[in-house]
Amino acid sequence: MIKELKYFLYISIIIIFFTLITKYYFSDKNKKYSHVNINFFKFKMKDNKLNLPLLLSDTNNIIIIVNNENKKNKKNFKFWELLY
C-alpha cells in the first residue's frame, strides 16, 4: 500500500512539474519577454556592427618562394632501414 502511494506521489510530482513548465513556457508573459529580449539584442548587435573598426589588409606580397632543388646536403631518410 505504501509502495503504491509512493509511486503515485512520484508520478504526480512529475506531472505537476511538466504542466507548470509548459504553462509558463507558452504564457503570453514569457512570449512577450522573449520577444523584447530578442529585439534588444538585435538592436545591440546592429549598433556594435556599425562601430567596428575596419582593418586594412597588410598581406600583399608576403609569400616568398624558396627553391630547395639546389641544396647539396640533402639527407635521405630511410624509414624501412630503421626497422631492421
N, C-alpha and C positions, 0 to 999 in steps of 0.2 A: 504494500500500500504506500509506504513512504517512498519507495523507489519510483513508483508511477507519479507521485506528486512532485518529486524532484525533477523528473523528465518533463513534466508539464510546465513546471516553473522555468526550466531552461528554454524550452521551446517558446513559451510566452514572452520571455525577455528578448529573445532573438527576433521574434515577430514585431514586438513593440519597437525595438531598436530600428529595424529596417523601415517600418512605417513612418517613424519620426524623421528619419534621414530623407526618405523620398518626399515627405510633406514639405520639409524645409527646402530641399533642392528645387522643387517645382513651384515654390511660392513666388508670388509677384515681387515681394520684397527682395528676394535673392536675385531674381532676374534683373530687376532694376539696378541693384547694387553692382552686379557683374557688368552690366551694360555701361554704367557710368565709369567703372574702373577701366574697361577696355578702351573707351573713348579717351579717357585721360591719358592712358599710356600711348595711344596712337598720336595724340597731340604732342606729348612729350618727346616721342621718337622723331616726329616730324621737325620739331624745334631743334633737337640735337643734330639732326641730319643737316640742317641749314648752317649750323655753327661749326661744322667740322672743317679743319684746315685742309687745303689741297696741297699734297706733296708732289713736287716735280720729280720726274724720273731722272736719276743720275747713272743709269746703267748703259749708256751709249758707249760703244767701242771698248768694252772691258774684257772681251773674250780674246785670249791670246792662244794661238795655235802653236803647240810645241811639236817639233819634229824629232822623234826619237829613233829614226832609222839609222842615223849616222853614229849612234852610240857604239863604241868599240867594246866596252866592258859589259857586255850583255851576259848576264848569268842565266844559264839554262837550269830550270828547276825540273828535277826528275822525281816525280812523286812515287812512281812504282818501284824505283830503286830503294827508296826509304823503307818500303815494306819488307824487302828481302833481308 
